[in-house]
Amino acid sequence: MVSTKVWLMSCLVATTLLYSPASAKCNTCSVNGIACLSDSSFLICHKGVPDSSQVFQCPAGEVCVSHSLKRCVPGSVSSADCAADQNACGACNGNKLFTCLTPTTFAQCNSTALLRSVVGSCPSGLTCDSSRPEICVLGGAECSR
């Protein structure tokens, strides 16, 4: 009787751990091979490292998720793993020419659209700060991911 209770309790704990939602982080490679940058943009991962040379966008109405075989799912089905209000990195708000993707990479914005083809890296020792005219600066990075 006691061993049955222990076994059932162990199964309950294991199930809870397996099915509890993961707290996804922005710009972190996930099991589906992508790193979400914002609610609707992502990078492809190679050997567990996000490749910032090309930023991909989810189709309209879909959000980036890391807990699915699909990279993007309808926003009505799931919430984004890296929502814009959680992380401003990779988000174009219409008020800036560039946005930081990581502490040392940036991409060009066209109003609220992130341009996939215009991605750059800061020189060694500098970090990205899209609120400054220089983009790459000494000191604290805009994105800490």
N, C-alpha and C positions, 0 to 999 in steps of 0.2 A: 504494500500500500504506500509506504513512504517512498520507495523507489519510483513508483508510478507518478507520484506528485512531483518528485524532483525532475523526472523526465519531462512531464508536461510543462513544468515551469521553465525548464531549459529550452524547450521548443518555443514557448511564448517569447522568451527573451531573444532567441535567435531570429524569430520572425519579426519582432519589433525592430531589431537592428538592421535586418535586411531590407525592410520596407519603409523605414523612416526616411523622409525626404532629405536628400543631401543638401547642404548649404553650398550652393555653387558660388564660385568666385569669378569675377570678371578677369578675362585674359589668362585663364587657367585651363590647361588641356584637360578634357574630360574623356569618359569612356567611349564616346562616339567620334573621337578624333578631331574635335574642334575646340576652340576657345571663344566664347561669346565676348564681344567687346561692348555691346550695348544691347538694348532690347531687340534690335533687329539686324545687327551686324556681327560677323564672326571671322576668325582666322582659321586656316587649316593647320593642324599640328603635324609635325614630322619628328618622330622619335621623342614624343612628349614635350616638344618645344613649339610654341606658336610661331608660324612663319608670317611676319608682318609685311612681306613684300606684296601681298594682295589681300585686300579686305573684301569680303563677300557680304551681300545684303540678302536678307530674307524677302520673299515676295510680300507684296502689300497685304496687310492684315495678319501676317504671321510673325511669330516671335522666336528668338533663338533659345534653344533648350539643350542641355547636356545630358539629360536623363532619358533620352529617347534614341531609337535607331535613326530617326529623322533629325536633321539639323534644325529645321524650322517647322513649327506646328501652328495651327490657327490660334490667335490670341484668345478666342472664346473657349478653347480647350485647356490651355495651360498659361501660366504667367511666365514672363521672361526670367531666365536665370540671372541676367545681368541688366536689370532695369535702369533706365536713365536716371531715375531719382536716387538709385543706390550708388551710381558711379557715373560721373560726367565724362569719363574717358571714352573716346571714340564717338562722342555725340557732337553733331553740328547743330547749333542752336539758332543759326541765322545771323548771329552777331560777330562771328569771327571767321577768318580766312583759313585757319588750320585748327585741328584738334589733336590732342595727344592720344596716342594709342597705348603706349607703355611709358615708363619713365624716360625712355630715350628715343622713342620713335613717334612720328607724327604723320598726319595725312591732310590733304587739302579739302576744304569744305566749299560747296557751292550752295549757299543759303543753308538749308537744313539737310542737304544731301552730302554724304561722304563720298569723295571721289576716289575710287579704287586704284586708279592708275598713278596717282601722285602721292607717293609715300616716301618719307625721308627718315634719316637717322641723325641723331646729334653726335657731334665729335666726342671723343673720349673725354670724360671729366665734366661734361655738360649734361643737363637734364632738360626735358621738354616742359615749357610753360606757355600755353597758347594764349594766355592773357597779356603777354608781353610782345612787343614788336620784334624782338630778336628770336623768338621761338625757343632756341636752345640757350640756356642760361646756367650760371653757377648757382648752386643752392638747391633748395627743395623742389622736388618734382611735383608737377600738377597731379600726375597719376602715380599712385604708390603700388600699383599691381604689377 
